[in-house]
Amino acid sequence: MRELDIRRLLERQPCPRLRLHLTNGLTFEIHDPDLVVLNRSVMELEFPSDQTREREAVISLLHIIWIEVLPPAS
């Protein structure tokens, strides 16, 4: 997946909820574009703190097969 394509999705107003589908079958959901750091080759997803630890995922853009645009949360 190209950085520019992902950036265009994240910059939509309002930004839609997104689900990333990876080559290994894992999925990640993006609810807040402010928790995403994107560069040429990787995406860093920060997860809300669960009071005991901070979590994040670093994903190679090469492993994102497709991005699903989800309906707004109700």
C-alpha positions in Angstrom: 0.0 0.0 0.0 1.3 3.5 -0.8 1.8 6.2 1.8 -0.1 8.7 -0.4 -3.2 6.5 -0.6 -3.3 6.0 3.2 -2.7 9.7 3.8 -5.6 10.6 1.6 -7.9 8.4 3.6 -6.6 9.8 6.9 -7.0 13.4 5.8 -10.7 13.1 4.8 -13.0 15.3 6.8 -14.5 13.8 8.8 -12.0 11.0 8.8 -13.8 7.6 8.4 -13.1 4.6 10.6 -10.7 2.4 8.8 -9.8 -1.3 9.1 -6.4 -2.4 7.8 -6.1 -5.9 6.4 -2.6 -7.4 6.5 -0.9 -10.2 4.6 -0.8 -12.4 7.7 -4.6 -12.1 8.2 -4.5 -9.7 11.1 -6.6 -6.6 11.1 -6.2 -3.2 12.9 -8.9 -0.5 13.2 -8.2 3.2 13.1 -10.7 5.3 15.0 -8.7 8.4 15.4 -6.2 9.7 12.7 -4.3 11.6 15.4 -3.1 8.2 16.8 -1.4 7.4 13.5 2.2 8.3 12.5 2.8 7.6 8.8 6.0 7.7 6.8 7.3 6.2 3.6 7.6 2.6 4.7 5.8 2.2 8.0 2.7 3.1 9.9 2.8 3.5 13.7 -0.6 3.0 15.4 -0.9 4.2 19.0 -3.5 2.6 21.1 -5.3 4.3 24.0 -3.6 3.7 27.3 -5.1 0.9 29.4 -3.8 2.4 32.7 -1.0 -0.2 33.0 1.0 0.3 29.8 1.2 2.2 26.5 0.8 0.1 23.4 1.6 0.7 19.7 1.9 -1.3 16.5 4.5 -0.6 13.8 3.2 -2.0 10.5 5.2 -2.2 7.2 3.1 -0.6 4.4 4.2 -3.5 2.3 2.0 -5.8 4.4 -1.2 -3.8 4.1 -3.3 -5.6 1.5 -6.4 -3.4 1.6 -8.1 -0.8 3.7 -11.8 -1.1 4.5 -13.8 2.1 5.1 -16.2 1.3 7.9 -19.5 3.0 8.6 -19.6 5.6 11.4 -19.8 4.3 14.9 -23.3 4.5 16.4 
